[in-house]
Amino acid sequence: MIHPQRKFVGVFGANDPEAGREACETARAVGRQIARLGYGVVNGGYGGTMEASARGAREAGGPTIGVICTTWHSQPNPYVDQVIRTESLRDRLARLVELATGGYVVLPGATGTLLELAWVWEYTCKRILDRRPLVCLGRFWEPLLAMMSSRRASSGEVIAAVEHPEELARYFPAAGAGFVPS
């Protein structure tokens, strides 16, 4: 059951078993930090850094939601409290974005993570989606952020980048305090 009073942060990341121990430990720290700030974690529900962020949130006492797609036959990871099944990738992405009322954290990933980032970024820039924190973690996305900001400076105004999970508190105030853009 989705907690109606709890805001959830969408954590976008890779389902890659080759993501590596460091990437998974970072994702786990992100999940813990988000939960400590009073948010739940919603993500794609599968393995890799998605599993690690759900695990971190669960360890810190936060609820987790995994939005999976019947297109793939993978099972949700064991740290998801609630599984939401969708019929298509588009429906999955729309549901992830909709449930992330507290904002988004983008971990290093591949084309699926890029799709999630691009959807939220474009919808925020075009004011189709209410402005929420959109934060990339680490240096992985820096070339993309720089390239897009050089093309259209205003696109950089709705996105931020941080090096460490602890820095997320600058963008995700204790749940209930509300988001104020910097």
N, C-alpha and C positions, 0 to 999 in steps of 0.2 A: 504494500500500500504506500502510495506517495504521501509524504508528510506535508499537509497543506500549509502549515505555518513555517516550514523549513525551506530556506533557499538552497538550491543546488548549484554547484559550479561544474560546468562541463570540462572534463579533462580529456583533451584530444591527444592520442599517442598511437604508437605502433603495436600491431599484433604480431610482431616479429620475434620468434624465439631466439633469434640471433642478436637481439637488441643489446644484449650484454648486461653483465652484472651491475656496472656503474649506472647505466641508463635506468635499470629497474630500481636500483636503490634511490636514485633521484626521484623517480616517479612515486615511489613509496613515501618519500619525504614530502612530496607535494600533497599526496592524499592525507597524510597526518596533519600537515599545516592547515589545509582547507578545513578538516574536521575540527581542529583546535580553535579555529576562528568561528566555528558554529555553523558551518555549511555541510551539506551532504555532497557526495560526489556522484555525478552521472557521467558515464562513458560508454564506449562501444561494447562493453561486457565480455570481451574475449581475453586472450592472453597477452603476453609481453608487458609493455608499460601500462596498458589498460588494467590488467590484473594487478600489477604492482600498486597503482594509485588507489584502486579499490581496497586492496589489502591494508595500505597505510591508513586510509580513512576508517576502515573497520577497527583497526588496532587502536585508533584514537577515539573510538566511540561514535563515529559518524555513520549515518545511513548511506547505502550505496544502491545505485540503480544502473543496470546494464541494458542498453538498447541494442538488441541483436536483429539480424535480418535472416529470413528464411531462405534467402538466396544461397547462403553458406550453411554447411551442415555441422559447423563447429558448435561445441557446447559452451555455455557461459562459464566464466571462471567461478571458483568456489567462494569468492569474497563478495559476490553480488547478492544483496538482500532481496531485490526485486528485479525480475526480468520482464522487459517489455519486448514483445516480438513484433516485427514489422515485416511487410511483404516485399519491400523493395529498398534498394540503397537510398533512393531519394526520400522515401518515407522515414527511413532510419535517421537520416541526417536532419530532416525537419523536426522529428521528435526530440533528438538530442538537443538541438538549438532551442526548441520550445521549453524543454524541462530545465535548462540552465539559466534560471532566473537570476542567479547571483553573478553570472559572468563566465569567463572561459580562460583556461590555462592551456597553452599549446606546447607540447613536448616535441622533441625531435621525432620525425616520422618519415613516411614515404608519401605516395600520391593520395592515399586516403586521408591522411592528416592534413596534407596540403588542401584537399577539397574542403575539409571542415573549416580550416582557417580562412580560405578564400570566401566561402559562403558567408560566414559571420562578418568578416571584414567588409565585404561588398555591401551586405544588407545594412550594416551599421553606417557605412559612408553614405548610402543612399537614403538613410532614415526609414528604411522598411522595418528595421529591428530597433527597438529602444536601446539607447546606449547603455552598455554594461562594461565592466572591465574585460579587456581582451589583452592577455599578457602571454608573451612567448618566453619560455624558459631556456636559458643558455644561449650560446652563440650560433647555434645551427641555423636559425632563421634570419640572422643579421643581414646577409647579402640580399635576401628578398625584401626585407624591410627597407634597406637603403635604396634599392632599385626602385621600388614603388614610390617611396617618398621623393626621389629625384624626379620622377615622372609627374606626380601630383602630390605636392607638399601636404595638402589637407588630409590625405589618406593616413599620414603618420600621426595625426592628432587623435585617432581613435584606438591606437594600439601602443603597447609598451613592451619593453623587454627587460628581464631581470636575470641575474646570474645564479641566484640561490633561492631555494624554496622559502626561506625565512623572509625574503623581501616581498613575498606576495601580500603580506599584511598591509603594505602601502596602498594596495589596490583593492583589497578585499577587507573592508573594515569588519569588526566583529559583527556577525549577522544581526540584523535588526537596526544597525546604525545607518544603513542606507549608503548608496554609492554616490560619491561626489567626484566628478571628473577632475583630474589635476590640470 
